[in-house]
Amino acid sequence: MNTVPSRVAGDLERLAIPHRIISHTDITIPIRSPQDFANALERDLGSITKSVLMRTRTGSMYGLVVAPIGRKILFPAAARALGTSRLEVAPESVLEERTGFPRNGVSPLGLLIETSVVIDESLLDHASILVGGGITGIEIELRPGDIIRATDAVVANLSPSTAPPS
């Protein structure tokens, strides 16, 4: 199955974003880890993303953080990028309600509720990146600039290996 939800496809079409849909089922070697996935696609692990829904403790603000899958997210940096003081990972029960996507299929495109998006600046080092396609096991390959344009994302230094020395 190489399809994405209609609202994700709508964003791609409306903005004429060049992209490629990749289904995990099309990969013929065993995938047990993100590194296996990167190896199967002959890609740098840093170009494969995770999308994490975060919120303030009160739930008054939400943001979707898009960062390389193999790196930790610096929560204080994400909070600063969203203009707040503290963030936590939103509960899974809120994730589907707010994004319309399952836990392992979150896409920054086609969100149900308008949500601020923050993208780790290290993703700009890649000609293309993979983001969730809105369905578990489906990824969308596109240029980092296109996802920024499509989501009006803020770019910030969110991961330790790209953080400036203290």
C-alpha positions in Angstrom: 0.0 0.0 0.0 1.6 3.3 -1.1 -1.1 5.7 -0.2 -1.4 8.4 2.5 -4.5 9.9 4.1 -6.4 12.3 1.8 -5.6 15.3 4.0 -1.8 14.6 3.7 -2.1 14.0 0.0 -4.1 17.2 -0.2 -1.3 19.2 1.4 1.3 17.7 -1.0 -0.9 18.4 -4.0 -2.1 21.9 -3.0 1.5 23.0 -2.6 2.8 21.0 -5.6 5.5 19.4 -3.4 7.7 16.9 -5.2 7.8 13.8 -3.1 8.1 10.0 -3.0 6.0 7.7 -0.9 7.9 4.8 0.7 6.1 1.8 2.2 7.9 -0.4 4.7 6.3 -3.4 3.0 8.2 -2.8 -0.2 11.5 -3.4 1.7 12.6 -7.0 1.3 15.2 -7.2 4.1 14.3 -7.5 7.8 13.9 -4.2 9.5 14.5 -4.4 13.3 15.7 -0.8 14.0 15.7 2.7 12.4 19.3 2.0 11.4 18.2 -1.2 9.5 15.6 1.0 7.7 18.3 3.6 6.8 20.6 0.9 5.6 17.9 -0.7 3.4 17.2 2.7 1.8 20.9 3.5 1.6 20.3 6.7 3.6 21.9 8.5 6.4 20.0 7.8 9.7 19.9 11.6 10.3 17.6 12.1 7.3 14.9 9.9 8.8 12.6 11.8 11.2 10.4 11.3 14.1 7.5 13.6 14.8 6.8 14.1 18.5 3.7 16.0 19.8 4.6 18.1 22.8 2.5 20.4 25.0 2.7 22.6 27.9 1.7 21.0 31.2 -1.6 22.7 31.2 -2.3 21.6 27.6 -2.8 25.3 26.6 -0.2 25.0 23.8 0.9 22.2 21.5 3.7 21.8 19.0 4.9 19.1 16.7 8.7 18.6 16.9 10.3 17.0 13.8 13.8 15.7 14.5 16.2 13.0 13.3 15.0 9.7 14.6 18.4 8.8 16.1 18.8 11.9 18.2 17.3 13.1 21.5 15.3 16.2 21.5 16.3 19.0 23.8 13.0 19.9 25.4 14.2 23.4 26.6 15.2 24.2 23.0 11.9 23.1 21.7 10.1 25.1 24.3 12.0 28.3 23.3 11.3 27.7 19.7 7.6 27.5 20.5 7.8 30.6 22.8 7.0 28.8 26.1 9.0 27.8 29.1 8.4 24.1 29.5 7.1 21.2 27.4 6.3 17.6 27.9 5.4 14.8 25.5 1.6 14.8 24.9 -0.2 11.7 26.1 -1.0 9.2 23.4 -4.7 9.7 23.9 -4.3 13.3 22.8 -2.0 12.4 19.9 -4.6 10.8 17.7 -7.3 13.3 18.8 -5.1 16.3 17.8 -3.2 14.9 14.8 -5.5 12.2 13.5 -2.6 9.9 13.1 -1.5 6.7 15.0 1.6 6.9 17.3 4.0 5.4 14.7 2.6 7.2 11.7 2.5 10.9 12.7 3.0 13.3 9.8 3.6 17.0 10.0 1.3 17.3 7.0 -2.5 17.1 7.2 -2.8 17.7 10.9 -6.4 17.7 12.1 -5.9 20.7 14.4 -3.6 23.6 13.5 -0.4 22.9 15.4 2.9 24.8 15.4 5.7 22.7 13.9 9.4 23.0 14.8 12.0 21.3 12.7 15.5 20.5 13.9 18.0 22.5 11.9 20.2 19.4 11.2 17.6 18.2 8.8 18.5 21.1 6.5 21.9 19.3 5.9 20.1 16.7 3.7 18.9 17.0 0.2 15.8 15.1 1.2 14.3 13.7 4.4 11.7 11.1 5.3 8.7 12.2 7.4 5.8 10.1 8.6 3.0 9.6 6.0 0.1 9.5 8.4 -0.1 5.7 8.4 2.2 3.3 10.3 4.8 2.0 7.8 4.5 4.8 5.3 7.1 7.5 4.9 7.2 10.6 2.6 10.5 11.6 1.1 10.7 15.3 0.3 13.0 18.3 0.6 13.4 19.9 4.0 12.5 23.3 2.6 9.2 21.9 1.3 8.1 20.6 4.7 9.1 23.9 6.3 7.0 25.8 3.6 4.1 23.4 3.9 3.8 23.6 7.7 5.2 27.1 8.2 7.7 25.5 10.6 10.1 27.2 12.8 13.7 25.9 12.4 15.7 25.5 15.6 18.6 23.7 17.1 16.8 20.9 18.9 19.2 18.0 19.3 22.4 17.5 21.4 24.7 16.7 18.5 23.8 20.0 16.8 23.7 22.1 20.0 26.3 24.8 20.4 29.0 24.2 23.0 28.1 25.5 26.4 
